[in-house]
Amino acid sequence: MKILITGGAGFIGSHTADALLGLGHEIRILDTLNPPVHADRRFPEHLQDRGIELVDGDVRDREAWEKTLTGVDAVYHLGAYQDYLTDFSTFFTTNTASTALMYEVLMARGQKLSRVVVASSQAVYGEGAYRRPACPDSGELRPGPRSPERLDRGLWELSCPSCGTDLEPLWTTEDTVRPHNSYALSKYGEESVALMLGERYGIPTVALRYSIVQGARQSFRNAYSDILRIFSQRVLNHRPPLCYEDGRQLRDYVSVHDVIRANVLVLDDDRAVGRAFNVGGARRLTTCEYADLVTRAAGADLEPRIAGSYRVGDTRHVLSGTEALGALGWRPVVDMSSVIAEYLTWATAQPGFADFSAEADSRMYALGTLRRVG
């Protein structure tokens, strides 16, 4: 099968290319190679001289789609814009409009595919699911964003609207979404466009809502993502990990190797068609607990430090349940200690590895996306 991977020079895309190439598929990659992810605007060496067709192009460009869709049987649309900055329109043109453009080109040329897999995100949920442990009003809640007034006062937890006590986070299923930042809205728009157009025009489509994906090949310079990169940069430069809010936010983290197994599974399993699935880690960790894992793996004698700030639009707790994808035979198998150890080995071998965390924080403070308490 000939498969196009957009964003294939990036983190998840390049690992997906490795897996599909190993299964005997023919691979074409479309990537803009834009900084900060690709500082030198070149395809990574690990993708070169392997029989992969490498195309420098933009998913927002019709000609790029017309060129790269020719002759392909399936598409992994992983190319995306992810950051925590205020260039709002870029999220939608890159993530949502590009997806509509892909289907538009397919329909214009009458091209049928055996599968389209689009990369969505846990971010579409906004806050995750909660229950009210101390309130007679039972039932699951899906609250909206926390108020700036509470965040500015350092009041982090969500409270029950009836009794005022703290809510307890639950594992979140795929049935209800409530995105509340530009990235989340654009990813929900992407999966909605893909699933609707795929169904209407007979192009089997699957959306995968990745949790926080961890592993080697993540960019060192992205201001927003990701926690493993940020903590590793600081710890390996003898600086304590900085935790936003109080460091007790709950997330689930998933290995890129488990994500790739999900990507490969839905390529052939027709039970997945027309659906959106969580791809999560099935483990819950606070930010400070994650920081401890990184410091121990690095052999550092450092304690996490509370930064006294918060990111605008961040959720307090979100945990992705994986029962739906589990019914297709998938489950996460790579433990987080192994993920961190692999990442540290890879990162320390990279010539460009350095601590960019202060630079990234300064940029976010200047733009107002990172704010100090009080």
Secondary structure, DSSP 4 states (H G I P E B T S, - for coil): -EEEEETTTSHHHHHHHHHHHHTT-EEEEEE---TTTSTT-S--GGGTTSS-EEEE--TT-HHHHHHHHTT-SEEEE------SSS-HHHHIIIIIIHHHHHHHHHHHTT---SEEEEEEEGGGGSS--EE-TT-SS-S-B---PPPHHHHHTT--S-B-TTT-PBPEE--B-TT-----SHHHHHHHHHHHHHHHHHHHTT--EEEEEE-EEE-TT--S--SS--HHHHHHHHHHTT-PPEESTTS--EE-EEEHHHHHHHHHHHHH-GGGTT-EEEE--S--EEHHHHHHHHHHHTT-----EE-SEEETT--SB--B--HHHHTTT------HHHHHHHHHHHHHT-TT----HHHHHHHHHHHTSEEE--
